[in-house]
């Protein structure tokens, strides 16, 4: 694969297919029958939150989800007017900063709820812990639920209630139990807000069963594999060949000489490394696409370079290797690194240009 070199493709970069992103959003809506509250946290899963938000506007989402006040601020100051929910638990000392970026907080305990209501009437969402054990008001704590009931009785700003499924991708019974617990908590509170939401990407495979009023897809939008759902690749990580070495049997490659050639072969050096998000765990185990073939990573992944065994391929300086997003999928790449697709995307380094394709 040879491409004309431009300043943003001189070394390594990420191609982001915005049409594919929107397609995945629409397929999720079709599967669940509910509007979207797509997750844009971690800079849009590493692909650029602002550009992702603008592209997803084509799917007319209810709003967007982020994890931090800074993430909400980026959307706010750049003209994103749809609602933004900050899903990290609200700390009362940060209320003024949440208000400054016109965001909705996730309120996860009674003290934070009381503090929020004392300082205004802005919209907010309450999290119920139905089994994740991470944050939220426990579904089976009658004292806490009664306190919530008393506080939100006439609170105009109570906009949403939600929970986090812990095993939606592999445990339907536990997921159904968590949904029932959410409904039990709402019954104890005695009031249903405008928006009930629980379904992230994995729960989309259940269709409308746990969709509620809005859904919260994340990895599905960005091209990660979710059982039972149809998605297309969105991101392709690419790097130039910057070095070529023809070596003979017994020649070692890389730090610590962990790999040696079993025969005559060509080693291609790619201008990308762990500072760009190519995990060091891929040393000697990962694969990349080069000239339409899968080739193996050999030797240690270094900070700025990766070496691959190109065999007898007619490789030239300037050729482009696709680390993932081509023959090697995002999920295959993650599996080789012993992790998940979420981490692969969010680990993409800031020195990688993001090139946005399509949706013009």
N, C-alpha and C positions, 0 to 999 in steps of 0.2 A: 504494500500500500504506500504510494508516494503522493504527497500533497505539497502544493506550493507553500513555501515557508513565508509566514507573515510574523509580525512581532509577537502575536499571542500564541503562535504555534512553533516557535523557534526551539523550544525545549520539551515541555510537557504541558498538558492542558486537559480540561474536561469539556466534552461536547454535551450540551443539555438540549434534548429534543422537547420543546415546549408543546408541540402538537401531541406527542405521546403522553405527556403529563396530563393534558386536558382529556385525552381519550381515557386514561385510567380513572380520572375523576368521574367522568360520565358513566363508565362501566360500573363503578361502585354505586353511584346513584341508581342505576338501573337494577342492580342486584338487591339493593336494600329498600328502594322506594322512598328514601328520605333525603332532605337537603344535606349539604355538607357543612361541617365545621373543621376544615382540613388543618392538619398540624404543620406549622411552619417553624417549629423550634429548631435549635441548632443551625441557624441560618438556612432554613428550608432544607434540612437534612444534607447540608453541605453544598447545596446547589444554588444558593442565593435567594434569601427569603423574599426580597422585594420583587425580583423578577418572577418568582414562583407565584406570589400573591397576585401580581398583575395578570399573569397568564391564566390562573385559576378563576379570575373574574369572569371568564367566558362560560364557566359552569354555574355562575350565579350562586355562590355559597352563601350561607347565612352570615358567616364571619370566619375568623381565623383563630387558631390556637397557637400560643407560644409558651415558653417556659419562664422567661425572665422579663423584668421591666425594661431592660435595654432592648430586648427583641421587640417588645411592644412599641417602644419609642421610635425605632427605625421605621416601622410601618406608619406610625402616626405622623411623623414629620415629613414623610415622603408621599403624603396624600392618600393613604389607604383609609377609606371612610367606613368600610364595613366593621362591625363589632370585632374586637379582639379580646380573647379570654386568656389571662395568664394562669397557667395550670399549676405552677408551684404554689404551695400553701401561703396564704396571706400572712405576713408578719405585721402586726398593728403599727409598728414604727415606720412602715413603708407606705402607709395609706396615702399620704400626700403625694408621693411619687407615682403611685398607681393612678390617682386622679389626674395628675399632670399630663399623662399620656392617654387619657380618655379610655382606659382599659377596664374590663371586668375582672375582678379578682376571683380566684377559687378560694372559698372560705372553708377551712378544714377543722375548725374547733370553735367552741362556744365563745371563748374570750375574743377571738378575732371577729366573730360575727357581731358581738356586742360593740366592739370598738368601731367596726365599719358603720353600723347603724347610728352610732352617736355622732359620727362626723359627716353625715350626709345621707342622701337618698339615692345614690347612684346604683346602677344595676350590678348584680353579683350572682355568682353560682356557688352552690353548696355541694361539697363532696361528701359522699357516704362511703365509709369503709365497709365493704361487704365481704372481705376476705383477703384483699391484697396485703393488708397489714403495713402499709407504707404511710398513708395519710388519710384524713377524713374522719368524720364523726361516726363512731361505731354503730352499726345498724342495730345491735342488740344491747345498747346502753340506754335504758328507758329514761334515766335522769337527764342525760345529755339531749335526747330527742325531745323531751318535754321542755327543756330550756330553749331549744330551737323553736319549738311550737309557739312558745310565749313571745319570742323575739320577732318572729316573722309573721305573726298573725295579721298585721295590717301593713307590712313593709312593702311599699310600692316597687322597690327596686329588686325584689327577689325574682330573678329572671330564669334561673336554671338550677337543676339538681342532677348530679351525675355520680357514676362509680367507675372503677377501673377493673376490668376482668383480668384475672391472673392466668388463665389457661384456656382461653377461647379457641386457640389453634388445635388443641388436642383433648379437651375434656368437656364435651357438651353438657354432661350432668352437672358439673361444677359451675358452668356458665349459667345454666338455667337456675341453679340455686342462688347464685349471686343476683340475678335479675329479680327473683322472688324476694330476696332480702331488701333490695332497693325499694320495691313496691311496699314491703312491710314498713320500712322506715318512713316513706311518704304517708302511709296511713297513720302512723304514730304522730307525725307532724301535723296531719290534718289539713294539708293544703297541697295542691299540685301547682307548680309554677308553669310558665309558658313552655319551657324546654326541659325535657327529660332526655339524657343522653348517656350511653354506655359503650356503644360499639366502635371500637377502633378497627384497624384493618382486618384482623383475624375474624372478628365477629361478623364481618360482612358476608362471610360464607354461609351464615345462617339465614340470609335473606332479610325479611322484615321482622323476624322474630324478636330480635333485641335492638332494632334500629331506633326505637324511640322517636323523638321529634327531629333530631339532627344526629349525624354520625361523625366520628372523628378519625377518618383514615389518615394514615401516615405512610408507612413503607410501601403500601400498595400503589400510592400515587407516584412514587419515585422509582417504580419498576422492580421492587423486591417481590419474590415469589410468595404468594399466600395460597395455601391449599384451598381449592374450591372456587377460586377467583381467577379471572382472566386479566393479565396485565401485560404490557409491552415495555421493553427497555426504554429508559429515559436518559440515563447518563452513560457516557463512554469515556473511560480514562485512557488517554493516549500519550505516547512519548516517542521522541525521535531516536533513531540509531545514531550514536555519536562516535562509536568506535567499533572496529572489526579486527579480529585476530584469528589467523589460521594456526591451529595448534595441533600437535601430534599426541599420540598416546602417552599417558603418564604426566602430561603437563597439568599443573594445578591452577585453579582459578579462585581468586578472592581471598579475603582475610582468613587467617588460620588454615588456609589450604585445605578446606573441608571437602573439596570436589576435585577430582582429576579425570581427565579425558580417557576413555577406554579405546579410543581410536582417533584418527584424524577428523577434525571438525572445525567449524567456525564459531567463534564466540562473538556475539553482538552485545555491545554495551549500550544500554538505554539511559537516557537523561532523566531519570526519575529515581526516587529512593524513599527511605522511610520518613524523611522530612516532608515529603509530599503525601504521605498516607499509605505507602506500600509497606505493609507490616513486615518486620524482620522475620516473623515466623514463617514467611513464605520462602525463606532461604532453602533452596534445594527441593522444594515441594510444589511451588506454584507453577502455573502455566500462563503464557500470554499468547496472543495472536500476532503472527508476523507473516506477511505475504500470503495470507489465507490459510496458514497452517498453525497448529498448536506447537509451541516450543516451550521447553522447560527452563525455569529459573535455576541457575547453577551458582554455587558459591554463596557467600553471604550477601543479603540485601544490605546496601550501604546507605548512608545518609542521602546521597545525591545520585547514585547509580545502581542499576540492576544489570546483571549479566545473564544472557540466555544462550542456550546451546542451539544454534541455528543450523547445525548439520551441514548439508550441502545446498541449502537454499541460496538463490542468487541475491543475497542481501547487499544493499549499498548504503553508504552514509546518507543520512537524511530520510531513509525509509521510516514509516510510522508503525509502531507496535501498539496494539490495543490491549491494555492490561485487563480491563473487564468492559463488558457492554457489547461484545461481538461474539466470536466463537466461544470465548470464555465468559460465561454469564456472571453477573454480580453475585449471585448466590453461590455459584461454583467457586469463585474467587474467595468469598468469605469462608466457605467450607475448608478450602486449602489452608487458610490462615487460622482455622480453629475458632472462628467467631461467627458473627451474624452480619447480614447485609446492612443493618442499621449502622454498625460500627464502621464498616468499610466506607460508607458515604460520609458520615460525620467526621471521619478522620482525614478527609481530603484537605490538604494543606492550603494555607492562604496564598502561597506563591504560585499556585496553579491558576491560570486564567480560566474563567468559565465562559465558554462560547455558546450563545443562545441561538438555536436554530429553529426555523419555521415560525408559525403563528405571526405572520406579517399582515 
